[in-house]
Amino acid sequence: MTDPLASAAQVGRIAALAAAGERDLRRRVAEYPDLFADRSFDAALLHAVALANATAAPESTVDALRVADRATLFVFALDRLVDAGAADPGPALADCRAVAAGAPAVGDLGRLLAVVRADIPSGRRPFWSAALDKTITAMERERRWLAGPGPSFAEYLDNADNTGFVFVAVSHWLRTLDGLSTLDGLLTAARAGQRVLRLVNDLATHDRDAATGDLNALALVDRSTVEGALDRETRRFRRLLDGLEPAQGAVLARQIGFAVGFYDVTDFWGGR
């Protein structure tokens, strides 16, 4: 039988971690008003970001979760810039790649990324910059697809690095793991998880994506095909979780599980 006192204490810890994370995100948004001028970057989005990361790692600390929260905020800002924020995002993306390599930032997006970089131990930054480059490259590829010709469903799903999920996870792991011996297994599972996330997101946001002209799996194949793929990808993700150290696997499971429940009601941009 579940102990209600212990359960409530766990919920309280998650709430406290999320509150601290949200306060930090509010400060970051206030620091870069031009970067976050879009009204979509509202208090609800910041709260949801902090709550998602706190739910995934309730045993963590405020300091340890900070890098995940800031990396997530960066991914949202990057996504908005590539999707709709600039006629030519090339200079901002080049700035981000330079920051990842250790250069000083030129623009606000690069400055926010430099804040994330500061929490990554210097000896581990090559892993971090590689994950960032995959995310940026995937977003660039999707932008090209929007201009045509578009992808096949398989190509679209293979481009799931555009969710930024692995980049956020890698940022957190590099900040918190004592050693990197388990990193390869974590990366394999996280890449499977982000494929699940891509499909869950698309099933939830199809109407909005259709209205705005954004790519969505349901624009490429029918719903039954997407749902079948989601079932297969979820089963594969579960199998990979079974091969991880239990505590690490639980964090990944909670991250994707939170997204499944969250997107059943709304999404981070305030749709539905």
JOQUI-V376194 format. One record per residue. SS is DSSP state (H for helix, E for strand, L for the rest). PHI is phi in whole degrees, -180 to 180 (999 if undefined). D_LAST is the distance of its C-alpha to the last C-alpha in Angstrom with 1 decimal. Layout:
BEGIN
SS;PHI;D_LAST
SS;PHI;D_LAST
END
This chain:
BEGIN
L;999;36.0
L;-69;33.4
L;-83;34.9
H;-64;32.6
H;-67;34.3
H;-66;33.8
H;-63;30.2
H;-67;29.5
H;-64;31.5
H;-65;29.3
H;-62;26.1
H;-63;28.0
H;-65;29.0
H;-60;25.5
H;-62;24.4
H;-68;27.4
H;-61;26.8
H;-67;23.3
H;-63;24.6
H;-65;27.3
H;-64;25.0
H;-64;22.7
H;-61;25.8
H;-64;27.0
H;-65;23.8
H;-61;24.0
H;-66;27.6
H;-65;26.7
H;-63;24.2
H;-66;26.8
H;-73;29.4
L;-127;27.7
L;-62;26.2
L;-70;26.4
L;-67;24.6
L;-114;21.7
L;-71;21.8
L;-60;18.2
L;-66;16.2
L;-63;13.5
L;-82;16.2
L;-99;15.7
H;-62;17.0
H;-65;13.9
H;-63;13.9
H;-63;17.6
H;-63;17.4
H;-64;15.1
H;-61;17.5
H;-65;20.5
H;-68;19.3
H;-60;18.6
H;-71;22.0
H;-68;23.8
H;-65;22.5
H;-67;23.8
L;-133;27.1
L;-67;27.9
L;-85;31.6
L;-77;31.3
L;-115;32.4
H;-58;30.8
H;-64;32.8
H;-70;32.0
H;-79;28.2
H;-57;28.5
H;-67;28.8
H;-66;25.7
H;-63;23.7
H;-68;25.3
H;-64;25.0
H;-64;21.3
H;-60;21.0
H;-60;23.4
H;-61;21.3
H;-64;18.2
H;-66;20.7
H;-62;22.4
H;-61;19.3
H;-65;18.4
H;-64;22.1
H;-69;22.5
H;-74;19.5
H;-147;19.8
H;-93;22.1
L;-153;25.5
L;-64;27.4
L;-135;29.5
L;-77;28.1
H;-51;31.4
H;-61;33.2
H;-67;30.5
H;-70;30.2
H;-64;34.0
H;-61;34.1
H;-64;31.8
H;-64;34.0
H;-67;37.1
H;-61;35.8
H;-60;35.2
L;-84;38.8
L;112;40.0
L;-77;40.2
L;-70;39.4
L;-77;36.1
L;-105;36.2
L;-113;32.7
H;-65;30.1
H;-63;28.0
H;-65;31.3
H;-65;32.2
H;-64;29.1
H;-63;29.9
H;-64;33.4
H;-64;32.2
H;-65;30.7
H;-56;33.9
L;-61;36.1
L;-91;34.9
L;-98;35.8
L;-54;39.5
H;-58;41.4
H;-70;42.8
H;-103;39.4
H;-66;37.8
H;-58;38.6
H;-63;36.2
H;-67;33.5
H;-67;34.2
H;-66;34.1
H;-66;30.6
H;-63;29.5
H;-62;31.2
H;-62;29.4
H;-66;26.0
H;-63;27.1
H;-61;28.8
H;-66;25.7
H;-68;23.6
H;-62;26.6
H;-63;26.8
H;-65;23.2
H;-62;23.9
H;-66;27.1
H;-62;25.3
H;-62;23.0
H;-80;26.4
L;87;27.6
L;-74;28.9
L;-83;25.9
L;-89;26.1
L;-77;26.7
H;-61;24.2
H;-63;26.7
H;-64;27.0
H;-61;23.3
H;-68;23.0
H;-65;26.2
L;-94;24.7
H;-66;22.3
H;-60;24.1
H;-70;21.7
H;-72;19.2
L;78;21.9
H;-61;21.9
H;-67;25.6
H;-59;26.5
H;-64;25.0
H;-62;26.7
H;-62;29.9
H;-57;29.9
H;-69;29.7
H;-63;32.3
H;-66;34.8
H;-80;34.6
H;-115;35.1
L;-70;37.0
L;-69;40.7
L;-137;41.5
L;-110;39.9
L;-66;41.4
L;-97;38.2
H;-64;36.1
H;-61;36.5
H;-64;35.3
H;-64;32.3
H;-64;31.4
H;-61;31.7
H;-68;29.4
H;-66;26.9
H;-67;26.8
H;-67;26.2
H;-64;23.4
H;-72;21.7
H;-69;21.8
H;-61;20.0
H;-59;17.4
H;-58;17.1
H;-74;16.5
H;-60;14.0
H;-60;11.9
H;-67;12.5
H;-63;11.7
H;-82;8.1
H;-115;7.6
H;-58;10.0
H;-62;8.6
H;-67;8.1
H;-62;11.4
H;-64;13.1
H;-71;12.6
H;-96;13.9
L;83;16.5
L;-78;15.7
L;-69;17.3
L;-156;15.6
H;-56;17.6
H;-74;16.5
H;-86;18.1
L;-106;21.3
L;-142;21.7
L;-80;20.4
H;-60;18.0
H;-63;21.0
H;-68;22.5
H;-65;19.5
H;-65;19.4
H;-65;23.1
H;-64;23.1
H;-61;20.6
H;-62;23.1
H;-65;26.0
H;-66;24.7
H;-67;23.8
H;-64;27.3
H;-65;28.8
H;-59;27.0
H;-62;28.3
H;-62;31.8
H;-68;31.8
H;-61;30.8
H;-62;33.8
L;-90;36.1
L;-95;35.0
L;-57;36.6
H;-53;34.7
H;-66;33.5
H;-69;32.2
H;-64;30.5
H;-65;28.9
H;-63;27.2
H;-63;25.8
H;-61;24.7
H;-68;22.9
H;-60;21.1
H;-73;19.7
H;-61;19.3
H;-59;17.2
H;-62;14.8
H;-60;14.7
H;-68;13.8
H;-65;11.4
H;-71;9.3
L;-71;9.5
L;-115;7.3
L;-154;5.4
L;-141;7.2
L;-64;10.2
L;-85;9.3
L;86;6.8
L;-78;3.8
L;65;0.0
END
